[in-house]
Amino acid sequence: MSILTFRYRIKDSTSATRLLRMASAVNYVWNFANEVSMLALRRDHTFLSAFDLINLTTGTSKDLGIPADTISEVCREYATRRKQTKAFRLHWRSKKRSLGWIPFKGRCIAVSADTVRYYGQQFRFWLSRPILGTIKAGSFAQDAQGHWYVNFQCEVDDPGVPNGNAEIGIDLGLNDHATCSDGVKYSRENLTRKHADTLAMAQRAHKKKRVTALHARIANQRKDWAHKTSTTIVNRSSVIAVGNVSAVRLVKTHLAKSVLDAGWSQLRAMLAYKAMRLGITYREVNESGSTVTCSACLSKTGPSGLSHLGVREWCCSVCGDLHDRDINAAHNILRSGRATPSGSPLL
């Protein structure tokens, strides 16, 4: 069993008005939790738990106009975020600074076709795909453009059977965003560069709505490509090994925009959960030295350093093999992915 999130856009503008009213109540609960937690820390030198916050907000549902389960979910989320950040306090939530958010439990809603009923109110949404499994939880969420969405977190059965039988190592890059060890390459145009001129014109004209819409379009196109590519790779694989390339170093160079546009983390995350559902072995391995190591004789004779990133093909001076830089790296990543922690072959 696994949890999948199904996201649907809310239809009419009247729903947005009602949801904004509820989102204000959620912000009030969050800010109350923030305030009492700071007071408890000053007085008792301890953090309030989710249980403490839920007890302090008991009986406020009718006055706030949101279900008690939603108030409890806000308290749990606050306690979780504070524990993660270990901060003295979290950011305050407000209508101007925060996007609308209304969490709920599955038992708080009733879904019928394209309508969800929540706290006595009905909200219609575009049913772009069927809802699978059992709804456990979810939320109403607002994006930067002011559009509202309903998210259903559903427990679904995993197929557990791989569709393909290929063992694939993947080298993530900039020219070709994903290069597989079997020679297949997946790439797309640089979306940041494509929309740069249009975005700059809108920013100079102070057209905030246009700027927001362009950013949303870029993000949606990037996400769409990542979904399609990850699905294609997973459907033909039985073993997937991906290099753990980090953008931290490269964003400090002249390649920063290209690195951020590539969205390596997003692609890896999609590969991971889709592989898990199909029972495919998925591993992220240390790719250090993968581009300079000959996949035939394992000699480190390849071009290294940022100054040699432009060298896409090279010949091993030891064994004489001619390598495509990315495919060679993918072969080395697959070799690392086949090994268990003890060093023995995976298959």
N, C-alpha and C positions, 0 to 999 in steps of 0.2 A: 504494500500500500504506500502511496505517496500523496503529497498535497500539491494540487495545481490551482493556480489562480486564474479565474475567468473574468475578464474586464469588459464592461459594456457601457456605452455612453447613454446618459439620461437624455430623454427627448425634449420636453417643453421647458420654456423659460419660467413658468410658474413654479415648477419643481425646484428650480435654482433658488428662488426666493425663500421657499420653505426650508430648503437644505441650509441656506446661509444662516437662517435663524437658529437652527439646531447646532450648526458649527460654532456659532457664538457661545452657545451654552457649553459645548465641549471645551472651547478656549477658557471659559470661566472656571471649569473644573480643573483644567491643567494649571492655570495660574494660581488657583487656591492651593493645589498640591505643592506647587513651587514655593509659595509663601510659607505655608505651615512647616514644610521641610526645613526651610532656612531657620525658622524660629526654634524648631526642635534641635537643630544642630547647635545653635548658639546656647540654648538653655541646657540641654542634656548631652551635648557632644556625641550625638548619634543620628544616623539616618533613619527616617521613617520607612517602613516596609510597605509593600503593596497592601498587605492585610490592614495595617494601621490606617492608610489613606482611605481604604474602602469603608472602614468603620466610621471615619470622620465625615464621610459624605453620605452615609446611610440616611434615607428619608428625604432626599432632595430631588428625587426624580420628578415629582409633580410640579414643583416650583420651577424647575429648569426646563421642563418640556421635552425631556429625553428619557429613554428607558434606564432602569437601574443597571442593567447589564452593560449598557454603553458607558455609564459612569465608572463602573468597575473596570472595564477595559482601558479607559483613559488612565485610571490610577495604576493599573498594572504596567501599561506602556511607559508611564512616567518613571516608575520605580526601576524598570528595566534599563531605560536610557540613562538614568542617573548612576546606576551601578556600573554601566559600561564606561561612562565618561569620567566617573569619580570626581565630578565637578561640585563646587560649593552650591551652585544653582544652575538650572538649565535656562534656555532662552524663554522669554515670555511669549505667549501666543496672542496675536491680535488680528483683526480683520485686514489691516493694511499690510502687515509684515508676514502673515502666515497664510498658506493655502488652506482652504476648507478641508476638514477631515472629521468623519463621524464613524467610529468603529462599532461593530455589533457582533453578537453571537448568532449562530445559525438558528437558534430557537426563537430569536426576536423577530424573524422575518417569515413571510410566506410568499413563495414565488409561484406565479401562474402565468405560463406562456411568456409574454414580454412585459409583465408587471410584477413589481415587488412591493409588498405591503409591509410598512415599518411604522410602528407606534401609531396605528390607526390611520396612516396616510398612505396613499398609493403613488408610486413613481413608475412611469413607463420608460423602457429603455429599448434600444435597437438590439434585437436578438440576432447578432451577426453569426453566431455558431451555437450549437446546443450546449446546455450545461450538463456536465457529466459528474457522476458520483454523488456523494452526500455533502451538502453544504455544512461546514463546521463553524465558519466565522466569515468575516468580511468587513467591508467598509464602504462608505461613500467618500469619494475624494475629488478634489477640484484641481485642475491643472492651471498653468500660468495664464492661459487664455480665458479663464473663467468657466470652462466647460466642466460639467460634473459627470462622474463615472461611478458605477457600482461595481465593486470587486467581490467575487465569491471565491472563498478558499474552500476547495472541494477535496474530499478524500476519495481517490480513485484507485482502482486495481491496476497494478503494473503488468504489462504484457509479459515481461520477463524472458522473452525469446528474441535474440538478435535477428535482424532482418538480413544482415550480410555476414561475410566470413573473412573480410580483409583486416589485416593488422596494419594500422596506419599511425605513423609518426607525423606530427604537424609542427612546422616551423612558422612562427608568426613574424610578419615583416611589414614593410611599408609599401614597396612596389606591388608585390603580391601579398595580400593580407594573410593568406593561409596557404602554405605549400605543403602538400602531402608527400610521404615517402614513396608513393607509387607514381609520382610525377604529375599528379593533378594539382592545378593551381586555382585558387579562388581569389578574385580581386574585384574591386569596384573603384569608381572615380573618387577623388578626394572631395567630399561633400562640403567641407569648410572652404576650400579654394573655389569650388563651383559657385557658391552663393556669396562669396566675399564682397564682390562689387555691389550687388543688390543690397546686402546687409549694411555696407558702409554708407550707401546713399540714404537708406532709411534712418540710420543713426544720426547722420548729419542734419537730416530734416526733422529730427526729434519726433518721429512717428513711432511711438512706443508700441502700439498695437501691432504695427507691421513688423517691427523687430521681434516681438514675442512670437508672432506667427512664423517667421522665418526660422527662428531657433527651434520651434516645435517641428517644423517640416524637416529640418536637418536631422533632428533626433529620431523622428519616425522613420525616415529613410535608412538611417544607420541601423536601427533596431530591426527593420524589415529584412535587410540584407543579412544580418547576423542570424535571424531565425531561419531563413531559407537555406543559408550555407550550413549551419549546424545540423539541420534536419537531413540535408543531403549526405553529409559526412557520416552521421550516426546510422543512417539507414543502410549503409554498405559496409559497416565495420563490425568486428567482434572484439577488437582491442584498439584503444585510442591512447596515444601518449602525446602530450602537449608540452612544449617548452615553457618554463616559468619566466618568460621575458618580462622585465619590469620597465615601466615608463619613467621611473624616477630620475634616472641618469640622463636619458635622452631628452626629456623635456627642458633640460638646461642648455641644450644646444640649438642650432639653427633649425633642427628638425622638429621642434616642439609642436607646431601646429599639425604636422603630419602624424606625429605620434598620438596626440590626443584625438585626432579624427579616426585613427585606426580602430579604436574601441576593443583592444585585446581582452581586457577583463570581461567585457560583456559577452564576447564570443566564447571564452572559456567557461563562463558560468552556464551558458546555454548548452554547451557540449556536455558539461558535467551532469546536469539534471536529466537531460534527454538520454544519456548513456545509462544512467542509474535506472531509469524506468524500463529499459530494454534488457537489463542485466548484462550490459557491456562493461568490460574492464576499462576504467578510465583512470589515468594517472598524469599528474603534472610533475615533470622531472626537471632537474637542474640542467639547463642548456649551456652552462659555461663550457667553452671550448668546442662546442658542436660545429661551429662554422670553420674552425681552423684545423679540425681533425679529419683526416682522410677516412672515409667510411669503409675503404677496402683494406688498408694496412694499419690504420689507427695511428699513423704518424702525424704529428702536428706541424704540417707544412703549409697550411693555407694562409691567406691574407688576414691580418688582425688589426684591430684598432679602428677608431672612428674615421681616420683618414683613408682607410681602404674599404669603406662601405660600398663604394662605387664599383668594386671588382666583383662581377657577378659569376664569372667562370674562372677556374684555376686548375692547374695540372700539378698533381703530387710529384714532388721531386724524388721520392723514394720508389714508388711503384709505377709511376707514369700514368695513372688513371686521370682522365679529364672529368672534372666535377662541375655541375651546376651548384652554385654556392648554397642556395636554399634547399634543394633536394638532398644534397649531401648532409646538411644540418638535420633535415627531417629523418634521414636514415640513422644518424647517431642518436637522435632523440628516441626513436623507436627502440633502438638497442638498449638504451637506459630504461625505458618503460617495460621491457620484457623481463628485466631482472627484479626479483623480489628483494626485500631488505637484506636477506642473507646472501644475495648474489647468485642464487640458482635461477635457471631459466623459468619464465612464467609458464610457457607451454612446451 
